[in-house]
Amino acid sequence: MFGWEYDIGVPEYGGYTNARAGGRTAAGLGGPMPGAPPVPATWSLYFATNDIEADVARAAELGVKVHVPAMSVAPL
């Protein structure tokens, strides 16, 4: 779809899959994690950063409400 290429994730990450367009990550796709409570289908936005603490602090200064604490999900 969209001419994307896919990197299918390993079972440890629930099969989470990265989609690439032009060699760059364009999207991530995943289903429910085994054993996790059911949740509705959602779209989420992720950012890559070299200093997450500073970026979250700056976003909060600008009025962003942080709903989920920053975390590392996997190496890129």
CHARMM-style PDB file with segment names, atoms N, HN, CA, C and O in Angstrom:
ATOM      1  N   MET     1       0.836  -1.175   0.000  1.00  0.00      PROA
ATOM      2  CA  MET     1       0.000   0.000   0.000  1.00  0.00      PROA
ATOM      3  C   MET     1       0.884   1.242   0.000  1.00  0.00      PROA
ATOM      4  O   MET     1       1.877   1.284   0.727  1.00  0.00      PROA
ATOM      5  N   PHE     2       0.554   2.235  -0.782  1.00  0.00      PROA
ATOM      6  HN  PHE     2      -0.252   2.201  -1.373  1.00  0.00      PROA
ATOM      7  CA  PHE     2       1.300   3.492  -0.889  1.00  0.00      PROA
ATOM      8  C   PHE     2       2.724   3.284  -1.389  1.00  0.00      PROA
ATOM      9  O   PHE     2       3.525   4.218  -1.343  1.00  0.00      PROA
ATOM     10  N   GLY     3       3.067   2.086  -1.867  1.00  0.00      PROA
ATOM     11  HN  GLY     3       2.417   1.327  -1.905  1.00  0.00      PROA
ATOM     12  CA  GLY     3       4.427   1.812  -2.292  1.00  0.00      PROA
ATOM     13  C   GLY     3       5.389   1.607  -1.127  1.00  0.00      PROA
ATOM     14  O   GLY     3       6.605   1.654  -1.309  1.00  0.00      PROA
ATOM     15  N   TRP     4       4.851   1.380   0.064  1.00  0.00      PROA
ATOM     16  HN  TRP     4       3.863   1.341   0.212  1.00  0.00      PROA
ATOM     17  CA  TRP     4       5.676   1.187   1.249  1.00  0.00      PROA
ATOM     18  C   TRP     4       6.343  -0.174   1.237  1.00  0.00      PROA
ATOM     19  O   TRP     4       5.862  -1.118   0.610  1.00  0.00      PROA
ATOM     20  N   GLU     5       7.469  -0.257   1.948  1.00  0.00      PROA
ATOM     21  HN  GLU     5       7.861   0.510   2.457  1.00  0.00      PROA
ATOM     22  CA  GLU     5       8.118  -1.531   2.239  1.00  0.00      PROA
ATOM     23  C   GLU     5       7.929  -1.769   3.732  1.00  0.00      PROA
ATOM     24  O   GLU     5       7.817  -0.816   4.504  1.00  0.00      PROA
ATOM     25  N   TYR     6       7.893  -3.042   4.144  1.00  0.00      PROA
ATOM     26  HN  TYR     6       7.984  -3.816   3.517  1.00  0.00      PROA
ATOM     27  CA  TYR     6       7.555  -3.358   5.532  1.00  0.00      PROA
ATOM     28  C   TYR     6       8.657  -4.147   6.210  1.00  0.00      PROA
ATOM     29  O   TYR     6       9.243  -5.056   5.622  1.00  0.00      PROA
ATOM     30  N   ASP     7       8.934  -3.787   7.458  1.00  0.00      PROA
ATOM     31  HN  ASP     7       8.458  -3.049   7.936  1.00  0.00      PROA
ATOM     32  CA  ASP     7       9.832  -4.538   8.328  1.00  0.00      PROA
ATOM     33  C   ASP     7       8.953  -5.173   9.390  1.00  0.00      PROA
ATOM     34  O   ASP     7       8.553  -4.516  10.351  1.00  0.00      PROA
ATOM     35  N   ILE     8       8.654  -6.456   9.215  1.00  0.00      PROA
ATOM     36  HN  ILE     8       8.979  -6.990   8.435  1.00  0.00      PROA
ATOM     37  CA  ILE     8       7.758  -7.159  10.128  1.00  0.00      PROA
ATOM     38  C   ILE     8       8.466  -7.373  11.467  1.00  0.00      PROA
ATOM     39  O   ILE     8       9.591  -7.872  11.511  1.00  0.00      PROA
ATOM     40  N   GLY     9       7.805  -6.997  12.539  1.00  0.00      PROA
ATOM     41  HN  GLY     9       6.891  -6.592  12.503  1.00  0.00      PROA
ATOM     42  CA  GLY     9       8.384  -7.082  13.869  1.00  0.00      PROA
ATOM     43  C   GLY     9       8.452  -8.491  14.417  1.00  0.00      PROA
ATOM     44  O   GLY     9       7.785  -9.408  13.937  1.00  0.00      PROA
ATOM     45  N   VAL    10       9.275  -8.631  15.431  1.00  0.00      PROA
ATOM     46  HN  VAL    10       9.816  -7.886  15.820  1.00  0.00      PROA
ATOM     47  CA  VAL    10       9.477  -9.921  16.092  1.00  0.00      PROA
ATOM     48  C   VAL    10       8.369 -10.146  17.130  1.00  0.00      PROA
ATOM     49  O   VAL    10       7.725  -9.188  17.558  1.00  0.00      PROA
ATOM     50  N   PRO    11       8.147 -11.386  17.531  1.00  0.00      PROA
ATOM     51  CA  PRO    11       7.092 -11.680  18.504  1.00  0.00      PROA
ATOM     52  C   PRO    11       7.243 -10.922  19.826  1.00  0.00      PROA
ATOM     53  O   PRO    11       6.238 -10.590  20.455  1.00  0.00      PROA
ATOM     54  N   GLU    12       8.480 -10.640  20.260  1.00  0.00      PROA
ATOM     55  HN  GLU    12       9.296 -10.909  19.749  1.00  0.00      PROA
ATOM     56  CA  GLU    12       8.669  -9.911  21.521  1.00  0.00      PROA
ATOM     57  C   GLU    12       8.015  -8.535  21.503  1.00  0.00      PROA
ATOM     58  O   GLU    12       7.670  -7.998  22.556  1.00  0.00      PROA
ATOM     59  N   TYR    13       7.843  -7.960  20.314  1.00  0.00      PROA
ATOM     60  HN  TYR    13       8.124  -8.396  19.459  1.00  0.00      PROA
ATOM     61  CA  TYR    13       7.180  -6.657  20.177  1.00  0.00      PROA
ATOM     62  C   TYR    13       5.781  -6.813  19.606  1.00  0.00      PROA
ATOM     63  O   TYR    13       5.224  -5.869  19.046  1.00  0.00      PROA
ATOM     64  N   GLY    14       5.215  -8.000  19.746  1.00  0.00      PROA
ATOM     65  HN  GLY    14       5.667  -8.767  20.200  1.00  0.00      PROA
ATOM     66  CA  GLY    14       3.841  -8.226  19.304  1.00  0.00      PROA
ATOM     67  C   GLY    14       3.674  -8.173  17.797  1.00  0.00      PROA
ATOM     68  O   GLY    14       2.566  -7.952  17.309  1.00  0.00      PROA
ATOM     69  N   GLY    15       4.762  -8.374  17.040  1.00  0.00      PROA
ATOM     70  HN  GLY    15       5.662  -8.554  17.436  1.00  0.00      PROA
ATOM     71  CA  GLY    15       4.662  -8.306  15.585  1.00  0.00      PROA
ATOM     72  C   GLY    15       4.563  -6.884  15.062  1.00  0.00      PROA
ATOM     73  O   GLY    15       4.235  -6.677  13.894  1.00  0.00      PROA
ATOM     74  N   TYR    16       4.846  -5.892  15.917  1.00  0.00      PROA
ATOM     75  HN  TYR    16       5.113  -6.060  16.865  1.00  0.00      PROA
ATOM     76  CA  TYR    16       4.779  -4.486  15.494  1.00  0.00      PROA
ATOM     77  C   TYR    16       5.602  -4.311  14.229  1.00  0.00      PROA
ATOM     78  O   TYR    16       6.751  -4.747  14.168  1.00  0.00      PROA
ATOM     79  N   THR    17       5.035  -3.691  13.245  1.00  0.00      PROA
ATOM     80  HN  THR    17       4.101  -3.338  13.294  1.00  0.00      PROA
ATOM     81  CA  THR    17       5.650  -3.577  11.931  1.00  0.00      PROA
ATOM     82  C   THR    17       5.900  -2.123  11.578  1.00  0.00      PROA
ATOM     83  O   THR    17       5.030  -1.272  11.765  1.00  0.00      PROA
ATOM     84  N   ASN    18       7.096  -1.840  11.066  1.00  0.00      PROA
ATOM     85  HN  ASN    18       7.802  -2.531  10.914  1.00  0.00      PROA
ATOM     86  CA  ASN    18       7.410  -0.505  10.557  1.00  0.00      PROA
ATOM     87  C   ASN    18       7.245  -0.507   9.049  1.00  0.00      PROA
ATOM     88  O   ASN    18       7.659  -1.443   8.366  1.00  0.00      PROA
ATOM     89  N   ALA    19       6.637   0.552   8.541  1.00  0.00      PROA
ATOM     90  HN  ALA    19       6.300   1.313   9.096  1.00  0.00      PROA
ATOM     91  CA  ALA    19       6.489   0.736   7.104  1.00  0.00      PROA
ATOM     92  C   ALA    19       7.441   1.842   6.672  1.00  0.00      PROA
ATOM     93  O   ALA    19       7.534   2.883   7.321  1.00  0.00      PROA
ATOM     94  N   ARG    20       8.149   1.605   5.567  1.00  0.00      PROA
ATOM     95  HN  ARG    20       8.073   0.759   5.039  1.00  0.00      PROA
ATOM     96  CA  ARG    20       9.106   2.584   5.070  1.00  0.00      PROA
ATOM     97  C   ARG    20       8.667   3.099   3.701  1.00  0.00      PROA
ATOM     98  O   ARG    20       8.147   2.348   2.875  1.00  0.00      PROA
ATOM     99  N   ALA    21       8.885   4.377   3.482  1.00  0.00      PROA
ATOM    100  HN  ALA    21       9.307   4.987   4.153  1.00  0.00      PROA
ATOM    101  CA  ALA    21       8.652   5.019   2.191  1.00  0.00      PROA
ATOM    102  C   ALA    21       9.929   5.760   1.829  1.00  0.00      PROA
ATOM    103  O   ALA    21      10.385   6.616   2.587  1.00  0.00      PROA
ATOM    104  N   GLY    22      10.503   5.442   0.691  1.00  0.00      PROA
ATOM    105  HN  GLY    22      10.132   4.746   0.075  1.00  0.00      PROA
ATOM    106  CA  GLY    22      11.740   6.091   0.289  1.00  0.00      PROA
ATOM    107  C   GLY    22      12.876   5.824   1.256  1.00  0.00      PROA
ATOM    108  O   GLY    22      13.761   6.665   1.411  1.00  0.00      PROA
ATOM    109  N   GLY    23      12.871   4.663   1.913  1.00  0.00      PROA
ATOM    110  HN  GLY    23      12.152   3.980   1.787  1.00  0.00      PROA
ATOM    111  CA  GLY    23      13.930   4.311   2.840  1.00  0.00      PROA
ATOM    112  C   GLY    23      13.791   4.891   4.236  1.00  0.00      PROA
ATOM    113  O   GLY    23      14.625   4.623   5.101  1.00  0.00      PROA
ATOM    114  N   ARG    24      12.748   5.686   4.470  1.00  0.00      PROA
ATOM    115  HN  ARG    24      12.071   5.904   3.767  1.00  0.00      PROA
ATOM    116  CA  ARG    24      12.539   6.298   5.797  1.00  0.00      PROA
ATOM    117  C   ARG    24      11.278   5.743   6.429  1.00  0.00      PROA
ATOM    118  O   ARG    24      10.302   5.454   5.736  1.00  0.00      PROA
ATOM    119  N   THR    25      11.298   5.595   7.753  1.00  0.00      PROA
ATOM    120  HN  THR    25      12.090   5.830   8.316  1.00  0.00      PROA
ATOM    121  CA  THR    25      10.124   5.090   8.454  1.00  0.00      PROA
ATOM    122  C   THR    25       8.969   6.057   8.274  1.00  0.00      PROA
ATOM    123  O   THR    25       9.099   7.250   8.549  1.00  0.00      PROA
ATOM    124  N   ALA    26       7.832   5.536   7.810  1.00  0.00      PROA
ATOM    125  HN  ALA    26       7.726   4.566   7.587  1.00  0.00      PROA
ATOM    126  CA  ALA    26       6.661   6.362   7.542  1.00  0.00      PROA
ATOM    127  C   ALA    26       5.504   6.047   8.481  1.00  0.00      PROA
ATOM    128  O   ALA    26       4.669   6.912   8.746  1.00  0.00      PROA
ATOM    129  N   ALA    27       5.446   4.813   8.987  1.00  0.00      PROA
ATOM    130  HN  ALA    27       6.125   4.111   8.772  1.00  0.00      PROA
ATOM    131  CA  ALA    27       4.322   4.422   9.836  1.00  0.00      PROA
ATOM    132  C   ALA    27       4.680   3.172  10.612  1.00  0.00      PROA
ATOM    133  O   ALA    27       5.595   2.434  10.248  1.00  0.00      PROA
ATOM    134  N   GLY    28       3.956   2.950  11.668  1.00  0.00      PROA
ATOM    135  HN  GLY    28       3.212   3.550  11.964  1.00  0.00      PROA
ATOM    136  CA  GLY    28       4.068   1.724  12.437  1.00  0.00      PROA
ATOM    137  C   GLY    28       2.688   1.106  12.556  1.00  0.00      PROA
ATOM    138  O   GLY    28       1.689   1.811  12.701  1.00  0.00      PROA
ATOM    139  N   LEU    29       2.643  -0.196  12.494  1.00  0.00      PROA
ATOM    140  HN  LEU    29       3.454  -0.769  12.376  1.00  0.00      PROA
ATOM    141  CA  LEU    29       1.365  -0.907  12.533  1.00  0.00      PROA
ATOM    142  C   LEU    29       1.439  -2.011  13.569  1.00  0.00      PROA
ATOM    143  O   LEU    29       2.424  -2.746  13.637  1.00  0.00      PROA
ATOM    144  N   GLY    30       0.417  -2.123  14.358  1.00  0.00      PROA
ATOM    145  HN  GLY    30      -0.383  -1.526  14.303  1.00  0.00      PROA
ATOM    146  CA  GLY    30       0.406  -3.184  15.350  1.00  0.00      PROA
ATOM    147  C   GLY    30      -0.993  -3.504  15.801  1.00  0.00      PROA
ATOM    148  O   GLY    30      -1.894  -2.667  15.752  1.00  0.00      PROA
ATOM    149  N   GLY    31      -1.153  -4.709  16.232  1.00  0.00      PROA
ATOM    150  HN  GLY    31      -0.421  -5.389  16.272  1.00  0.00      PROA
ATOM    151  CA  GLY    31      -2.420  -5.152  16.773  1.00  0.00      PROA
ATOM    152  C   GLY    31      -2.344  -5.179  18.284  1.00  0.00      PROA
ATOM    153  O   GLY    31      -1.360  -4.730  18.872  1.00  0.00      PROA
ATOM    154  N   PRO    32      -3.382  -5.706  18.912  1.00  0.00      PROA
ATOM    155  CA  PRO    32      -3.375  -5.772  20.375  1.00  0.00      PROA
ATOM    156  C   PRO    32      -2.278  -6.703  20.884  1.00  0.00      PROA
ATOM    157  O   PRO    32      -1.999  -7.742  20.286  1.00  0.00      PROA
ATOM    158  N   MET    33      -1.675  -6.319  21.978  1.00  0.00      PROA
ATOM    159  HN  MET    33      -1.902  -5.475  22.464  1.00  0.00      PROA
ATOM    160  CA  MET    33      -0.649  -7.153  22.595  1.00  0.00      PROA
ATOM    161  C   MET    33      -1.320  -8.319  23.304  1.00  0.00      PROA
ATOM    162  O   MET    33      -2.374  -8.144  23.916  1.00  0.00      PROA
ATOM    163  N   PRO    34      -0.726  -9.506  23.232  1.00  0.00      PROA
ATOM    164  CA  PRO    34      -1.318 -10.654  23.926  1.00  0.00      PROA
ATOM    165  C   PRO    34      -1.455 -10.382  25.425  1.00  0.00      PROA
ATOM    166  O   PRO    34      -0.513  -9.925  26.072  1.00  0.00      PROA
ATOM    167  N   GLY    35      -2.624 -10.666  25.958  1.00  0.00      PROA
ATOM    168  HN  GLY    35      -3.389 -11.038  25.433  1.00  0.00      PROA
ATOM    169  CA  GLY    35      -2.865 -10.490  27.382  1.00  0.00      PROA
ATOM    170  C   GLY    35      -3.234  -9.083  27.802  1.00  0.00      PROA
ATOM    171  O   GLY    35      -3.607  -8.860  28.954  1.00  0.00      PROA
ATOM    172  N   ALA    36      -3.136  -8.118  26.878  1.00  0.00      PROA
ATOM    173  HN  ALA    36      -2.833  -8.300  25.942  1.00  0.00      PROA
ATOM    174  CA  ALA    36      -3.484  -6.730  27.221  1.00  0.00      PROA
ATOM    175  C   ALA    36      -5.003  -6.563  27.172  1.00  0.00      PROA
ATOM    176  O   ALA    36      -5.676  -7.264  26.416  1.00  0.00      PROA
ATOM    177  N   PRO    37      -5.544  -5.648  27.965  1.00  0.00      PROA
ATOM    178  CA  PRO    37      -6.988  -5.418  27.900  1.00  0.00      PROA
ATOM    179  C   PRO    37      -7.372  -4.859  26.532  1.00  0.00      PROA
ATOM    180  O   PRO    37      -6.569  -4.184  25.888  1.00  0.00      PROA
ATOM    181  N   PRO    38      -8.580  -5.134  26.096  1.00  0.00      PROA
ATOM    182  CA  PRO    38      -9.001  -4.627  24.786  1.00  0.00      PROA
ATOM    183  C   PRO    38      -9.086  -3.106  24.768  1.00  0.00      PROA
ATOM    184  O   PRO    38      -9.513  -2.485  25.742  1.00  0.00      PROA
ATOM    185  N   VAL    39      -8.681  -2.522  23.664  1.00  0.00      PROA
ATOM    186  HN  VAL    39      -8.334  -3.027  22.873  1.00  0.00      PROA
ATOM    187  CA  VAL    39      -8.766  -1.074  23.465  1.00  0.00      PROA
ATOM    188  C   VAL    39      -9.308  -0.820  22.066  1.00  0.00      PROA
ATOM    189  O   VAL    39      -9.145  -1.661  21.182  1.00  0.00      PROA
ATOM    190  N   PRO    40      -9.951   0.323  21.850  1.00  0.00      PROA
ATOM    191  CA  PRO    40     -10.439   0.627  20.504  1.00  0.00      PROA
ATOM    192  C   PRO    40      -9.273   0.908  19.555  1.00  0.00      PROA
ATOM    193  O   PRO    40      -8.180   1.262  19.997  1.00  0.00      PROA
ATOM    194  N   ALA    41      -9.503   0.753  18.275  1.00  0.00      PROA
ATOM    195  HN  ALA    41     -10.391   0.466  17.915  1.00  0.00      PROA
ATOM    196  CA  ALA    41      -8.491   1.074  17.267  1.00  0.00      PROA
ATOM    197  C   ALA    41      -8.142   2.552  17.379  1.00  0.00      PROA
ATOM    198  O   ALA    41      -9.024   3.396  17.538  1.00  0.00      PROA
ATOM    199  N   THR    42      -6.859   2.857  17.296  1.00  0.00      PROA
ATOM    200  HN  THR    42      -6.142   2.171  17.167  1.00  0.00      PROA
ATOM    201  CA  THR    42      -6.415   4.243  17.434  1.00  0.00      PROA
ATOM    202  C   THR    42      -5.284   4.553  16.468  1.00  0.00      PROA
ATOM    203  O   THR    42      -4.640   3.655  15.926  1.00  0.00      PROA
ATOM    204  N   TRP    43      -5.060   5.835  16.269  1.00  0.00      PROA
ATOM    205  HN  TRP    43      -5.583   6.564  16.710  1.00  0.00      PROA
ATOM    206  CA  TRP    43      -3.880   6.345  15.580  1.00  0.00      PROA
ATOM    207  C   TRP    43      -3.027   6.995  16.652  1.00  0.00      PROA
ATOM    208  O   TRP    43      -3.541   7.735  17.490  1.00  0.00      PROA
ATOM    209  N   SER    44      -1.759   6.733  16.636  1.00  0.00      PROA
ATOM    210  HN  SER    44      -1.341   6.132  15.955  1.00  0.00      PROA
ATOM    211  CA  SER    44      -0.835   7.351  17.583  1.00  0.00      PROA
ATOM    212  C   SER    44       0.287   8.027  16.813  1.00  0.00      PROA
ATOM    213  O   SER    44       0.617   7.631  15.696  1.00  0.00      PROA
ATOM    214  N   LEU    45       0.859   9.035  17.413  1.00  0.00      PROA
ATOM    215  HN  LEU    45       0.591   9.358  18.321  1.00  0.00      PROA
ATOM    216  CA  LEU    45       1.957   9.769  16.813  1.00  0.00      PROA
ATOM    217  C   LEU    45       3.190   9.598  17.683  1.00  0.00      PROA
ATOM    218  O   LEU    45       3.126   9.785  18.898  1.00  0.00      PROA
ATOM    219  N   TYR    46       4.308   9.243  17.069  1.00  0.00      PROA
ATOM    220  HN  TYR    46       4.359   9.091  16.082  1.00  0.00      PROA
ATOM    221  CA  TYR    46       5.559   9.052  17.785  1.00  0.00      PROA
ATOM    222  C   TYR    46       6.612   9.991  17.220  1.00  0.00      PROA
ATOM    223  O   TYR    46       6.594  10.320  16.034  1.00  0.00      PROA
ATOM    224  N   PHE    47       7.528  10.419  18.080  1.00  0.00      PROA
ATOM    225  HN  PHE    47       7.542  10.151  19.044  1.00  0.00      PROA
ATOM    226  CA  PHE    47       8.629  11.271  17.663  1.00  0.00      PROA
ATOM    227  C   PHE    47       9.951  10.626  18.050  1.00  0.00      PROA
ATOM    228  O   PHE    47      10.055  10.009  19.109  1.00  0.00      PROA
ATOM    229  N   ALA    48      10.938  10.763  17.218  1.00  0.00      PROA
ATOM    230  HN  ALA    48      10.853  11.264  16.357  1.00  0.00      PROA
ATOM    231  CA  ALA    48      12.295  10.352  17.568  1.00  0.00      PROA
ATOM    232  C   ALA    48      13.015  11.588  18.074  1.00  0.00      PROA
ATOM    233  O   ALA    48      12.844  12.675  17.522  1.00  0.00      PROA
ATOM    234  N   THR    49      13.821  11.435  19.121  1.00  0.00      PROA
ATOM    235  HN  THR    49      13.960  10.552  19.569  1.00  0.00      PROA
ATOM    236  CA  THR    49      14.505  12.568  19.713  1.00  0.00      PROA
ATOM    237  C   THR    49      15.820  12.126  20.343  1.00  0.00      PROA
ATOM    238  O   THR    49      15.998  10.957  20.688  1.00  0.00      PROA
ATOM    239  N   ASN    50      16.717  13.059  20.485  1.00  0.00      PROA
ATOM    240  HN  ASN    50      16.572  14.008  20.206  1.00  0.00      PROA
ATOM    241  CA  ASN    50      17.969  12.791  21.182  1.00  0.00      PROA
ATOM    242  C   ASN    50      17.904  13.198  22.644  1.00  0.00      PROA
ATOM    243  O   ASN    50      18.794  12.843  23.418  1.00  0.00      PROA
ATOM    244  N   ASP    51      16.852  13.948  23.051  1.00  0.00      PROA
ATOM    245  HN  ASP    51      16.130  14.237  22.423  1.00  0.00      PROA
ATOM    246  CA  ASP    51      16.725  14.403  24.437  1.00  0.00      PROA
ATOM    247  C   ASP    51      15.252  14.486  24.810  1.00  0.00      PROA
ATOM    248  O   ASP    51      14.667  15.569  24.823  1.00  0.00      PROA
ATOM    249  N   ILE    52      14.661  13.341  25.113  1.00  0.00      PROA
ATOM    250  HN  ILE    52      15.136  12.461  25.103  1.00  0.00      PROA
ATOM    251  CA  ILE    52      13.221  13.294  25.366  1.00  0.00      PROA
ATOM    252  C   ILE    52      12.798  14.156  26.545  1.00  0.00      PROA
ATOM    253  O   ILE    52      11.751  14.801  26.490  1.00  0.00      PROA
ATOM    254  N   GLU    53      13.594  14.180  27.613  1.00  0.00      PROA
ATOM    255  HN  GLU    53      14.445  13.656  27.658  1.00  0.00      PROA
ATOM    256  CA  GLU    53      13.218  14.972  28.780  1.00  0.00      PROA
ATOM    257  C   GLU    53      13.088  16.452  28.428  1.00  0.00      PROA
ATOM    258  O   GLU    53      12.115  17.099  28.815  1.00  0.00      PROA
ATOM    259  N   ALA    54      14.055  16.983  27.702  1.00  0.00      PROA
ATOM    260  HN  ALA    54      14.845  16.457  27.388  1.00  0.00      PROA
ATOM    261  CA  ALA    54      14.015  18.394  27.306  1.00  0.00      PROA
ATOM    262  C   ALA    54      12.852  18.661  26.352  1.00  0.00      PROA
ATOM    263  O   ALA    54      12.189  19.693  26.455  1.00  0.00      PROA
ATOM    264  N   ASP    55      12.607  17.741  25.431  1.00  0.00      PROA
ATOM    265  HN  ASP    55      13.146  16.903  25.348  1.00  0.00      PROA
ATOM    266  CA  ASP    55      11.523  17.948  24.466  1.00  0.00      PROA
ATOM    267  C   ASP    55      10.150  17.900  25.132  1.00  0.00      PROA
ATOM    268  O   ASP    55       9.274  18.696  24.793  1.00  0.00      PROA
ATOM    269  N   VAL    56       9.953  16.979  26.073  1.00  0.00      PROA
ATOM    270  HN  VAL    56      10.665  16.333  26.348  1.00  0.00      PROA
ATOM    271  CA  VAL    56       8.679  16.918  26.790  1.00  0.00      PROA
ATOM    272  C   VAL    56       8.502  18.162  27.652  1.00  0.00      PROA
ATOM    273  O   VAL    56       7.407  18.723  27.708  1.00  0.00      PROA
ATOM    274  N   ALA    57       9.559  18.598  28.319  1.00  0.00      PROA
ATOM    275  HN  ALA    57      10.448  18.143  28.272  1.00  0.00      PROA
ATOM    276  CA  ALA    57       9.481  19.809  29.141  1.00  0.00      PROA
ATOM    277  C   ALA    57       9.100  21.014  28.283  1.00  0.00      PROA
ATOM    278  O   ALA    57       8.263  21.823  28.684  1.00  0.00      PROA
ATOM    279  N   ARG    58       9.702  21.132  27.123  1.00  0.00      PROA
ATOM    280  HN  ARG    58      10.382  20.475  26.798  1.00  0.00      PROA
ATOM    281  CA  ARG    58       9.392  22.260  26.231  1.00  0.00      PROA
ATOM    282  C   ARG    58       7.952  22.182  25.722  1.00  0.00      PROA
ATOM    283  O   ARG    58       7.258  23.196  25.649  1.00  0.00      PROA
ATOM    284  N   ALA    59       7.513  20.991  25.376  1.00  0.00      PROA
ATOM    285  HN  ALA    59       8.077  20.167  25.435  1.00  0.00      PROA
ATOM    286  CA  ALA    59       6.134  20.824  24.923  1.00  0.00      PROA
ATOM    287  C   ALA    59       5.157  21.235  26.030  1.00  0.00      PROA
ATOM    288  O   ALA    59       4.161  21.908  25.762  1.00  0.00      PROA
ATOM    289  N   ALA    60       5.444  20.831  27.269  1.00  0.00      PROA
ATOM    290  HN  ALA    60       6.253  20.285  27.486  1.00  0.00      PROA
ATOM    291  CA  ALA    60       4.590  21.206  28.405  1.00  0.00      PROA
ATOM    292  C   ALA    60       4.569  22.719  28.592  1.00  0.00      PROA
ATOM    293  O   ALA    60       3.519  23.293  28.883  1.00  0.00      PROA
ATOM    294  N   GLU    61       5.725  23.373  28.425  1.00  0.00      PROA
ATOM    295  HN  GLU    61       6.578  22.907  28.189  1.00  0.00      PROA
ATOM    296  CA  GLU    61       5.783  24.837  28.513  1.00  0.00      PROA
ATOM    297  C   GLU    61       4.870  25.485  27.484  1.00  0.00      PROA
ATOM    298  O   GLU    61       4.301  26.549  27.728  1.00  0.00      PROA
ATOM    299  N   LEU    62       4.734  24.836  26.333  1.00  0.00      PROA
ATOM    300  HN  LEU    62       5.197  23.972  26.135  1.00  0.00      PROA
ATOM    301  CA  LEU    62       3.902  25.366  25.249  1.00  0.00      PROA
ATOM    302  C   LEU    62       2.434  24.978  25.383  1.00  0.00      PROA
ATOM    303  O   LEU    62       1.617  25.317  24.527  1.00  0.00      PROA
ATOM    304  N   GLY    63       2.097  24.258  26.469  1.00  0.00      PROA
ATOM    305  HN  GLY    63       2.761  23.981  27.164  1.00  0.00      PROA
ATOM    306  CA  GLY    63       0.697  23.940  26.738  1.00  0.00      PROA
ATOM    307  C   GLY    63       0.261  22.522  26.394  1.00  0.00      PROA
ATOM    308  O   GLY    63      -0.923  22.204  26.500  1.00  0.00      PROA
ATOM    309  N   VAL    64       1.177  21.679  25.990  1.00  0.00      PROA
ATOM    310  HN  VAL    64       2.139  21.937  25.904  1.00  0.00      PROA
ATOM    311  CA  VAL    64       0.829  20.294  25.680  1.00  0.00      PROA
ATOM    312  C   VAL    64       0.501  19.551  26.957  1.00  0.00      PROA
ATOM    313  O   VAL    64       1.197  19.701  27.961  1.00  0.00      PROA
ATOM    314  N   LYS    65      -0.558  18.746  26.930  1.00  0.00      PROA
ATOM    315  HN  LYS    65      -1.124  18.624  26.114  1.00  0.00      PROA
ATOM    316  CA  LYS    65      -0.874  17.886  28.062  1.00  0.00      PROA
ATOM    317  C   LYS    65      -0.318  16.499  27.759  1.00  0.00      PROA
ATOM    318  O   LYS    65      -0.701  15.875  26.770  1.00  0.00      PROA
ATOM    319  N   VAL    66       0.571  16.027  28.595  1.00  0.00      PROA
ATOM    320  HN  VAL    66       0.883  16.534  29.399  1.00  0.00      PROA
ATOM    321  CA  VAL    66       1.188  14.717  28.399  1.00  0.00      PROA
ATOM    322  C   VAL    66       0.247  13.664  28.976  1.00  0.00      PROA
ATOM    323  O   VAL    66      -0.028  13.658  30.176  1.00  0.00      PROA
ATOM    324  N   HSD    67      -0.244  12.774  28.116  1.00  0.00      PROA
ATOM    325  HN  HSD    67      -0.021  12.779  27.141  1.00  0.00      PROA
ATOM    326  CA  HSD    67      -1.179  11.732  28.540  1.00  0.00      PROA
ATOM    327  C   HSD    67      -0.461  10.432  28.897  1.00  0.00      PROA
ATOM    328  O   HSD    67      -0.922   9.676  29.753  1.00  0.00      PROA
ATOM    329  N   VAL    68       0.659  10.179  28.243  1.00  0.00      PROA
ATOM    330  HN  VAL    68       1.034  10.793  27.548  1.00  0.00      PROA
ATOM    331  CA  VAL    68       1.446   8.969  28.483  1.00  0.00      PROA
ATOM    332  C   VAL    68       2.878   9.413  28.667  1.00  0.00      PROA
ATOM    333  O   VAL    68       3.402  10.135  27.820  1.00  0.00      PROA
ATOM    334  N   PRO    69       3.536   9.006  29.748  1.00  0.00      PROA
ATOM    335  CA  PRO    69       4.919   9.426  29.956  1.00  0.00      PROA
ATOM    336  C   PRO    69       5.821   8.962  28.809  1.00  0.00      PROA
ATOM    337  O   PRO    69       5.568   7.931  28.185  1.00  0.00      PROA
ATOM    338  N   ALA    70       6.854   9.720  28.548  1.00  0.00      PROA
ATOM    339  HN  ALA    70       7.060  10.557  29.055  1.00  0.00      PROA
ATOM    340  CA  ALA    70       7.818   9.369  27.506  1.00  0.00      PROA
ATOM    341  C   ALA    70       8.493   8.056  27.873  1.00  0.00      PROA
ATOM    342  O   ALA    70       8.735   7.781  29.048  1.00  0.00      PROA
ATOM    343  N   MET    71       8.795   7.248  26.863  1.00  0.00      PROA
ATOM    344  HN  MET    71       8.598   7.471  25.909  1.00  0.00      PROA
ATOM    345  CA  MET    71       9.443   5.971  27.103  1.00  0.00      PROA
ATOM    346  C   MET    71      10.189   5.538  25.858  1.00  0.00      PROA
ATOM    347  O   MET    71       9.873   5.966  24.748  1.00  0.00      PROA
ATOM    348  N   SER    72      11.163   4.701  26.049  1.00  0.00      PROA
ATOM    349  HN  SER    72      11.420   4.354  26.951  1.00  0.00      PROA
ATOM    350  CA  SER    72      11.862   4.090  24.932  1.00  0.00      PROA
ATOM    351  C   SER    72      11.076   2.834  24.556  1.00  0.00      PROA
ATOM    352  O   SER    72      10.733   2.030  25.422  1.00  0.00      PROA
ATOM    353  N   VAL    73      10.792   2.670  23.265  1.00  0.00      PROA
ATOM    354  HN  VAL    73      11.070   3.324  22.561  1.00  0.00      PROA
ATOM    355  CA  VAL    73      10.023   1.490  22.853  1.00  0.00      PROA
ATOM    356  C   VAL    73      10.878   0.451  22.160  1.00  0.00      PROA
ATOM    357  O   VAL    73      10.591  -0.742  22.253  1.00  0.00      PROA
ATOM    358  N   ALA    74      11.911   0.872  21.475  1.00  0.00      PROA
ATOM    359  HN  ALA    74      12.144   1.841  21.399  1.00  0.00      PROA
ATOM    360  CA  ALA    74      12.806  -0.074  20.796  1.00  0.00      PROA
ATOM    361  C   ALA    74      13.872   0.728  20.081  1.00  0.00      PROA
ATOM    362  O   ALA    74      13.640   1.880  19.714  1.00  0.00      PROA
ATOM    363  N   PRO    75      15.021   0.143  19.881  1.00  0.00      PROA
ATOM    364  CA  PRO    75      16.055   0.861  19.113  1.00  0.00      PROA
ATOM    365  C   PRO    75      15.605   1.033  17.664  1.00  0.00      PROA
ATOM    366  O   PRO    75      14.895   0.188  17.118  1.00  0.00      PROA
ATOM    367  N   LEU    76      16.024   2.131  17.053  1.00  0.00      PROA
ATOM    368  HN  LEU    76      16.601   2.817  17.496  1.00  0.00      PROA
ATOM    369  CA  LEU    76      15.682   2.370  15.647  1.00  0.00      PROA
ATOM    370  C   LEU    76      16.683   1.728  14.730  1.00  0.00      PROA
ATOM    371  OT1 LEU    76      16.555   1.826  13.510  1.00  0.00      PROA
TER     372      LEU     76
END
